[in-house]
Amino acid sequence: MKTRRQFLKISAISVGGLALAGGGLRLAKGNSPITKLFSQLPSGHRIAGRTPTYCEICFWQCAGWVYHHEDGSIKKITGNEDDTHCNGRLCPRGTGGVGMYYDNNRLKTPLIRTSERGKQGFREASWDEAFDFIAKKMKKIASEHGHESIALFKHGSGGKYFTTLLRAFGSNNTAAPSFAQCKGPREIAFLATFGTELHSPEPLDIRDTKCMVLIGSHLGENMHNSQVQEMSDAIDKGAVIITVDPRFSTAAGKSKYWLPIKPATDLALLLSWIHVLIKKNGTIKNLLRDIAMVLKN
């Protein structure tokens, strides 16, 4: 990958490749102002209609519209104005879905290895051949080592379907390592403390907050759509943003206070804040004043 632009063009756009595969989508005829506008263009460039879709690059799963020409080719992808996850605006990964859909390297058929592992030797196969190949391998493993000897490491919304498959096969050995490395500790803590998980998108009122602390969060780089939009609105309304991060991150660049702590000292910082708020009858205002003094010194 030579440039950041090329990387964004290819990697940040699975809304086109993944979401367009969904069945049962109804074509929305030219009812919107945008569709009517494009219908006035010369033949070959006209927008024939739009198809509803959604993006699965992250768990926000923003809803969108795919605008296509008369020959079925895709013109562009936009956010769905009725979707509260995007408010009509997709992030750069979503709007770039056209590039991924038409990428020459996008897999369109199953591949079966023809060379030894470590070498890139594959041939195209039909779905029937691929499924038969997998089934024979799974049956062979089950007959020699037992059904429970097969395990699944999953991620994303598609993981639940593979979990159902594996359980029907006779194995309950499934895990999502990404859960433990990502939001798992937070969800378990909320479940133990409040009796329910927080889930995502989180039910947070970022837009109307007066002070927001980002610690263990890189909002603005993970591009969780509605949160980024709400953070921008909060900044416009004068909210105080405090970013705790050893790096001068995107969020730090938009913050009033950047606390570049040493890695692994997050807990010490939080305990000191708790001490100020409880033992010294502190307030958020006093806490901000103390932060400002520390940064000055």
N, C-alpha and C positions, 0 to 999 in steps of 0.2 A: 504494500500500500504506500504510494508515494506522497500523497497529500491528505490533510484532514478532510478536505472537501470530498475526495474520493471515498474516504472511509465512511463519512456520513451518508454519501449517496448509496452505498451498498449495504452497510450494516444496520442502519437505523430505520428500516422500512418494511418490516414484516407484515404490516397491515395489508399490503397488497398481496404478498405471497400466501399468507396464512388465512386471512379473513375472507378472501375472495373464494376460497374453496368451500365455504359454507353453503349448504343447500337450502332451498325454500325461500330464497330472497326474492321479493317482488320488485319489479321495475317501476320506479316512480316516473311517470310521464312528465312532460314539460309544464309543471305547475309553478315552479319557483322562478323568481325574477332572473336568477343567474342562467337557468336553463333557457328561458325565453330569449335572453340576450345572445347566447351562443347560437341559438337556432337561426339568427339573422346572418351568420357568417356564410361565406361561399361554400358550395357543396364540397364535401371532403373534409371540411374543418368544422362542420356543425356538430353541436352536442345533441345526440339523439335522446338522451335521457340520463337518469342516474339510478344507481342501485345502492340500497342500504348495506352497510358493512360495519365491522368493528375491528379495533386493533388489539392484538395480543402480545405486543412487545413487552408490556408490563401489566401488572394486575389492575391498573386503572380501567383497561378495556374500553377506551373511548369509542363512542359511536361516530360513524362518518358516512360520507356519501362518495361513491365512485362515479364520476362523470365520464361518459364514453361517447365516442363518435358513432356515426351511422354504421360503420363496418365492425363495431364491437370493440375497437381498440380504446384503451384508457387515455383520457385527456389529463385528469388530475383527481386528487383525493382531498376532500375537505372535511372539517368537523361537522357534526350534526348540531344545529343550533338549539335543539330541544334536549340535548344530553347535558346533564349537570356535571358530568365528569370532564367535559371539554368546553362547554359553552360556545360551541361552534368553531373552536380553534384547536387544531391538532398540533402536537409538538413537531419539531423537525423530522423525527423518525417516522411519524405517521404520514405527514404530507409527502415524504419521499418514497411512499409505497410503490409508486409507478416504476421507479428505478429497479427495485428488487423484483417486481413481477416480470419485467422484461430483461432481467440480467441473464446473460448467456450461460452463466455457471449455475443457475438455479436448477435443482433436481426436479425432474418431471416424471421420472419413472424409477422403480426399484433398481438397485445395482447389486450384483453378486460378485464377490471377489474371485479373481482368476489367478492371482499370484500369491506368494507367501506374504505373511504379515510384515508390514514395514515398507512394502512397495505398493505403489498406486496402480494396481491392475484390476479393473472391474469391467463387467459387461452389463448391458441393459437386460432387464428381465420383465416379464409380465407380472401383474399383481398375483395372479393365480400361482405362477411358479414360485414367487417370493414367499407367499403364505404357506405353500406346501413345503418349501425348504425349511422354514421356521418351525412348522408343526412337527416335521420329522426329527429335527434336532431336539426339540423340547420332549418329545415322546421317548427318544433315546436316553436322554439324561434322566428322565423320570424312571424308566425301567431299570437303569443301572444304579441310580443313587437316591431315588425317591422324589416325589413331586416337590417336597419342601426344600429340596436342594437348590431350587431356582429362586433367586432374589431379585428385587426390583429397586433401583434407585431412580426416583422420579423427580420431576420439577414442572411447574406450570399447570394450567387447567387441564391439559390433556392427560396428566398423570392419573387422574381418577379412573379413566377408562382402562388404562393398563392395570391399575390396581384391581378392578373388577375382573379383568381377564385372568390375572394371576391367582386370585382367590377361587375362581371357578375351576382353575387348573388343579388346585390343591395346595397352594402355598400362601401363607400369610406373611411372608418375609418381605415387607415393603418398607422403604424409608425415604425421607427427603432430606439429604444432608444440607441442602441450601437453607432449610428452615432453621436449623441450629445455628448457622452462620449468619443469618439475616435477622428476621423479625421474630424468630422463635422465642428467645428469652423474654422479649417484651410481652408477647402474647400469653406466655405461661404466667408471668408476673401479674398481668391484669386479671387473668382467670383466678389466680390464687387470692388476689386482693379484693377484686370487685365482683367476682363470680361470673364474669363474661370476658371474652377476648375483645380487643380493640378493633381488629380487622382493618382492612384497607379497601377503598379510601377511608381514612380516619375521619370520624365526625368531629372535626375541629373548626373553630371559628377564627381562622387566621385573619380574614379580611378586617374584622373589627377589633382585633387585639391591640393593646397599647404597648405591650412588651413581649417579645418572643425570644426564647433562648434556644439556639440550635446546638445541641451537644450529641455527638454520635449520629449526626444527620448531615447530609450534604445536599440539602434542598437546593435546586437550581442546577445540579449536575445529574441527579437521577431523573430529572424532568417529569416528575409526577404532575400531570397537567394542571388540574384545578388548584393544587396547592401553590404552584409557581405563580399562577394568575392571582390568587388571593394574597400571596406575599407581596407581589408588586403593588396591589391595591393598598395593602397595609402600609407600605413604605410611603406611598403617595399621601396617605392620611396622617403621616407623622409618627408611625409606630417606631419604637426603639427595638432594633434587632441586635442581639448579642450572639456572636458565633464563636463557639469553642472548638478550635481545630488547629493542630500544629501547622497546617498548610494555609496559605492565603488563598482560600477557595473562592469559587464564584459567589457563594453566599456571604463570605467574609468581605468581599469587595462591595457588597450592598449593605453592610451592617454599620451601625454607629460604633459598636465595640467589637474588636477582634481580640480574642484571648488565645494566643499561640502557646498553649500549655505543652509541657513535655509529654510525649506519648506514655500512656498507662497511668497518668495522674488524674484522670477524670474523677475517680471516686474521692480523692483528697479534695478536689475543688468543690464537689457537691457537698461533702461533709462540712467544709468551711462555710458554705452558704447557709446550710441548715443551722449551723452554730450561730451565725449572725441573726437569722430570722427568729430563732427560738430563745437562745440564751440572752441576747441583747435586745430583745423586743424590737427587732429590726423591721423595716418595711422595704418594699421593693425600691423605693426612692433612695433610702439610705444604702441599700445594696449597690445600686447603680453608682452612687457617689463613691463608695469604697472601691468599686471596679475602676472608676475614672482615676482615682488617686494612685492605685497600683500601676495603671498603665502610664501615668505621668512619671512615676519614679522608676 
